[in-house]
Amino acid sequence: MKNAKRLLVMKGSKVAVFDLARSKPTDAELMELLLGTTGNLRAPVVVRGSTVLVGFNADVYEDELG
């Protein structure tokens, strides 16, 4: 996350996009976004360049990964 410029968090059909180049969430906010209800890291996690994808949404994956 240190070098990430964009963070996309997907929970079902909901997609939250964060521009980390402009503002970075606090560690507590990141933990809330990245951890699932069991306290484990949400899956899948994909890092592509400076973009981090957390969770799964087929449309977003198609747009971001081609």
C-alpha positions in Angstrom: 0.0 0.0 0.0 3.0 2.3 0.5 3.5 2.8 -3.3 -0.2 2.6 -4.3 -1.8 5.5 -6.0 -5.3 4.0 -6.5 -7.3 1.6 -4.3 -10.4 -0.1 -5.5 -12.4 -2.0 -2.8 -15.2 -4.2 -4.0 -17.9 -5.7 -1.8 -20.5 -7.4 -4.1 -21.8 -4.8 -6.5 -20.5 -1.9 -4.4 -17.2 -0.4 -5.6 -15.3 2.2 -3.7 -12.4 4.0 -5.5 -9.8 5.9 -3.5 -7.2 8.3 -5.1 -4.3 7.7 -2.7 -2.2 10.2 -4.5 -4.4 13.0 -3.2 -5.3 11.7 0.2 -4.4 8.6 2.2 -6.9 6.9 4.6 -5.7 6.4 8.1 -4.5 3.0 9.1 -7.8 2.3 10.9 -9.7 3.2 7.8 -7.5 1.0 5.7 -8.0 -1.9 8.1 -11.8 -1.5 7.9 -11.6 -1.5 4.0 -9.1 -4.4 3.7 -10.3 -6.8 6.3 -13.4 -9.0 6.0 -15.9 -9.8 8.8 -13.6 -12.6 10.1 -10.7 -10.2 10.5 -8.7 -11.7 7.6 -7.6 -9.9 4.5 -10.4 -9.7 1.9 -9.7 -11.8 -1.1 -8.6 -11.6 -3.8 -6.1 -8.8 -3.7 -4.4 -7.8 -6.9 -1.6 -5.3 -7.3 -1.1 -4.0 -10.8 1.4 -1.2 -11.0 0.2 1.5 -8.6 -3.3 0.2 -8.4 -4.6 -2.2 -5.7 -7.8 -4.2 -6.2 -9.4 -5.7 -3.1 -12.4 -8.0 -3.4 -14.0 -9.1 -6.6 -16.3 -7.6 -9.2 -16.2 -9.0 -12.7 -16.9 -5.7 -14.4 -14.2 -3.9 -12.5 -11.7 -6.7 -13.2 -12.5 -6.5 -16.9 -12.1 -2.7 -16.9 -8.8 -2.7 -14.9 -7.2 -5.9 -16.2 -8.6 -6.3 -19.7 
